[in-house]
Structures are given as structure tokens and as C-alpha cells.
């Protein structure tokens, strides 16, 4: 049984979830940085929870899709909380109108909403849209909808996460985008002339998915604790326990 084989991992993951589900309850998100970080923390928690469920059920490969989202989120919030924080946070919030306007415009052009309905919605947003577009000098920019103004790779590089992006991100993307490289996760050609479909639950890659997921979540937690000026003791204990488990399954580093 998968749960029995990785019982200590799943037990620790559940403890992390139980200990952190109410971590920021009662905290006053009375600033833009706090509100934005709170959103990222809440989403990181949900992603970790979903990844744990998939791994427990033997679908760690599918969990890689969510792990990619969690890594993406970690890079995003690291970038947002580095450098000119106020400016970056404001840009993040400002770009809601840019993204919404583009979405409605696309739906209208494709006939998914009527011309009249689309025009009405666009008109409601137009003044704000044009103001933000001018504020960030987006005219003529083919990637104008990028809220950061950068690629995820550029953001990762700026916050010293380029190794995570160059090594781990592509591997996870191959599973999300149905790459030919990922085919061997589902097909077995070990017997010449025969192809076996690997369907259903598997105990493969459990630790490879849940350990990074826990690590990324705890990194996001650190950002949240720093932002809300909260004690780091629980984080230190959790990282120590995670390190012990990694050493057990992967061996001592270094």
C-alpha cells in the first residue's frame, strides 16, 4: 500500500497542513503587500493540500502539474517581495483590469459573447484600462498582459532561483504539456514487441513530488511570516523535520 510505504511522509505533510491552515487567521492585512502575500500563501496551502491527496492516491506524476504551479507561485511571490516591493505589488494589482479587458475582448472576437454584451463590458473597463496601459507604457508591447513585465525565467533569475527554473521547471512542464519525454511515465516497452499501458495508481515519484512541494510551501510561509512580522519558530521546526525525512529517503546531502 502506498500510504503504508510512505506513512511518515504523509503524516508529516498532514501535520504541516494542520499546523498552518489557520496560521494567518486574525492577522490584519492592512497593506497592499500583506494582502498580496496573503493571497499567495492561501493558494500555496491549497496546492500543497491537493498535491498530498494526489500522492496518497498514487498519482504523483499528475501531482507534478500542481507542483509546477506551486513553483511558479513561489517565484512570483519571491519577485514581488524583492526590490521595489511597493511598486511591484501595485503593478500586480493594477494588471487585473488589463487581463480582464483582454479576456472579454477575446471572447467577443470569438463570438462567445454577443457584440453588444462584449462592447458593454469593455466600455465599463475602458477608462481604467487605458489609464493603466498608459501608466506602464504598454502600447506596442506584444506581451502587454504580463503583470510583471517579465518572463518567469527573468523573474527567477532576479531572485536567484534560476537553477530551480532551468532544472526543475522544464521537467514539470513536460508533464503538464504532454511532452513526448513524459510518455515513458505511462507506457512500458520493456518487453520487445509489446507495449503495456501504466494505468491507475503507482508508488512512483511520491517523494520526488511531495518533498519539493513541502519545501516550496515552507518558503512561501517564510515570506508570509516576514511580511506579517510573525515568529519563525514553527517554520524552523518544520524545516528540520523535512530535512530529516529527505535524508532518510535520499541520503545525507554533501
C-alpha positions in Angstrom: 0.0 0.0 0.0 1.2 3.5 -1.0 0.1 5.1 2.3 2.0 2.5 4.4 5.2 2.7 2.4 5.3 6.5 2.7 3.5 6.7 6.0 6.0 9.1 7.7 6.0 11.4 4.7 2.2 11.7 4.6 2.0 12.0 8.3 4.4 15.0 8.3 2.7 16.6 5.3 -0.7 16.4 7.2 0.9 17.9 10.3 2.2 20.8 8.2 -1.3 21.3 6.8 -2.9 21.1 10.2 -0.4 23.5 11.8 -0.7 26.1 9.1 -4.3 26.1 7.9 -5.1 28.9 10.4 -1.7 30.5 10.5 -2.7 33.9 9.3 -6.2 33.9 10.8 -6.8 37.1 12.8 -3.9 38.9 11.1 -4.7 42.4 9.8 -3.9 42.5 6.1 -3.9 46.3 6.3 -1.5 47.0 3.5 -1.2 46.0 -0.2 1.9 43.8 0.4 0.1 41.9 3.2 -3.0 41.4 1.0 -1.0 40.1 -2.0 1.2 37.8 0.2 -1.9 36.5 2.0 -3.4 35.5 -1.4 -0.2 33.7 -2.4 0.1 31.9 0.9 -3.6 30.8 0.8 -3.1 29.4 -2.7 0.2 27.7 -1.9 -1.5 26.0 1.0 -4.3 24.7 -1.3 -1.8 23.5 -3.9 0.2 21.6 -1.2 -3.0 20.0 0.1 -4.1 18.9 -3.4 -0.6 17.5 -4.2 -0.7 15.5 -0.9 -4.0 14.0 -1.9 -2.8 13.0 -5.4 0.4 11.5 -4.0 -1.6 9.5 -1.3 -3.8 8.1 -4.1 -0.8 7.1 -6.2 -0.9 9.9 -8.8 2.3 11.7 -8.1 3.0 12.2 -11.8 -0.2 14.1 -12.1 0.8 16.0 -9.0 3.7 17.4 -10.9 1.3 19.6 -12.8 0.3 21.2 -9.5 3.9 21.2 -8.3 4.8 23.3 -11.3 2.0 25.8 -10.3 3.5 25.9 -6.8 7.0 26.6 -8.1 5.6 29.3 -10.3 3.8 30.8 -7.4 7.0 30.7 -5.3 9.0 32.5 -8.0 6.2 35.1 -8.3 5.9 35.9 -4.6 9.7 36.0 -4.2 9.9 38.5 -7.0 7.1 40.6 -5.6 8.7 40.8 -2.2 12.2 41.7 -3.5 13.5 45.0 -4.8 10.9 47.8 -5.1 8.2 46.0 -3.3 5.5 48.7 -3.3 5.9 49.3 -7.0 5.7 45.6 -7.8 2.7 45.0 -5.6 0.9 47.9 -7.1 1.6 46.6 -10.6 0.4 43.2 -9.7 -3.0 44.6 -8.6 -3.2 47.1 -11.4 -2.9 44.4 -14.0 -6.2 42.8 -13.1 -8.0 45.2 -15.4 -5.6 44.5 -18.2 -6.1 40.8 -18.0 -9.9 41.1 -17.7 -10.2 43.5 -20.6 -8.1 41.2 -22.8 -10.3 38.2 -21.9 -13.6 39.9 -22.6 -12.2 41.3 -25.9 -11.1 37.8 -26.9 -14.5 36.3 -26.0 -16.2 39.0 -28.1 -13.9 38.4 -31.1 -14.6 34.7 -31.0 -18.3 35.1 -30.7 -18.5 33.5 -27.2 -20.3 36.7 -26.0 -22.5 38.9 -28.2 -21.1 42.0 -29.7 -23.5 44.1 -27.7 -22.7 42.4 -24.4 -19.0 42.5 -25.1 -19.0 46.2 -26.0 -21.0 47.0 -22.9 -18.4 45.2 -20.6 -15.4 46.7 -22.4 -16.9 50.2 -22.1 -17.2 49.7 -18.3 -13.5 48.9 -18.1 -12.1 51.1 -20.9 -11.2 54.3 -18.9 -9.4 52.3 -16.3 -7.8 50.0 -18.9 -6.4 52.9 -20.9 -5.1 54.6 -17.8 -3.2 51.5 -16.7 -2.0 50.9 -20.2 -0.6 54.4 -20.3 0.9 54.2 -16.8 3.0 51.2 -17.7 3.7 52.2 -21.3 2.1 49.1 -22.7 1.3 50.4 -26.2 3.0 48.3 -28.8 4.2 45.7 -26.3 3.3 42.2 -27.8 3.3 40.8 -24.3 1.4 43.7 -22.7 -0.7 41.4 -20.4 2.3 40.2 -18.4 1.6 41.7 -15.0 5.3 41.7 -14.0 6.5 42.8 -17.4 8.9 39.9 -17.4 9.0 36.2 -18.3 9.0 33.7 -15.5 12.6 32.9 -16.3 13.6 36.6 -15.9 11.8 36.7 -12.6 13.5 33.5 -11.4 16.9 34.9 -12.4 16.4 38.1 -10.5 15.6 36.3 -7.2 18.4 33.7 -7.5 16.0 30.8 -8.4 17.4 30.3 -11.9 18.5 26.7 -11.1 15.0 25.9 -10.0 13.7 27.3 -13.3 16.3 25.7 -15.6 16.4 22.2 -14.0 13.1 21.5 -12.3 10.6 23.8 -14.2 11.2 22.1 -17.6 10.8 18.6 -16.1 7.5 19.6 -14.6 6.4 21.4 -17.8 7.0 18.2 -19.8 4.3 16.5 -17.7 1.9 19.4 -17.9 2.2 19.9 -21.7 2.1 16.2 -22.7 5.6 16.2 -24.0 6.9 13.0 -25.7 9.5 12.9 -23.0 6.7 12.1 -20.5 5.4 9.2 -22.5 7.5 6.7 -20.6 5.7 7.6 -17.4 2.6 5.9 -18.9 4.0 3.3 -21.3 6.2 0.3 -20.7 8.2 -1.1 -23.7 10.4 -3.4 -21.6 9.2 -6.5 -23.5 10.1 -6.2 -27.1 7.1 -6.1 -29.3 4.8 -5.3 -26.5 3.6 -2.0 -25.0 2.0 -2.0 -21.6 -0.1 0.9 -20.5 0.8 2.0 -17.0 -2.7 2.9 -15.8 -4.0 3.6 -12.3 -2.2 4.4 -9.1 1.6 4.0 -8.7 4.1 4.4 -5.9 6.5 6.0 -8.4 7.8 9.5 -7.7 6.0 10.1 -4.5 9.0 11.5 -2.6 10.2 13.4 -5.7 6.9 15.4 -5.7 5.9 15.8 -2.1 9.3 16.8 -0.8 9.7 19.8 -3.2 6.1 20.7 -2.6 6.6 20.9 1.1 9.8 22.9 0.6 8.2 25.4 -1.7 5.3 25.8 0.7 7.6 26.4 3.6 9.5 29.0 1.6 6.2 30.8 0.9 5.3 30.5 4.6 8.6 32.2 5.5 7.7 35.1 3.2 4.3 35.3 4.9 5.7 35.3 8.4 8.2 38.0 7.5 5.5 40.1 5.9 3.3 39.9 8.9 6.2 40.2 11.3 5.4 36.8 13.0 7.6 34.3 14.9 9.7 31.9 12.8 10.0 29.1 15.4 7.4 26.8 13.8 9.0 27.2 10.4 12.4 26.2 11.7 11.0 23.1 13.3 9.2 22.1 10.1 12.3 22.6 8.0 14.3 20.4 10.4 11.7 17.6 10.2 11.6 17.9 6.4 15.4 17.7 6.2 15.3 14.5 8.4 12.9 12.9 6.0 14.8 13.9 2.9 18.0 12.4 4.5 16.1 9.2 5.2 14.8 8.8 1.6 17.6 10.5 -0.4 20.6 10.2 1.9 22.7 12.8 3.6 23.5 15.8 1.3 27.0 16.8 0.6 
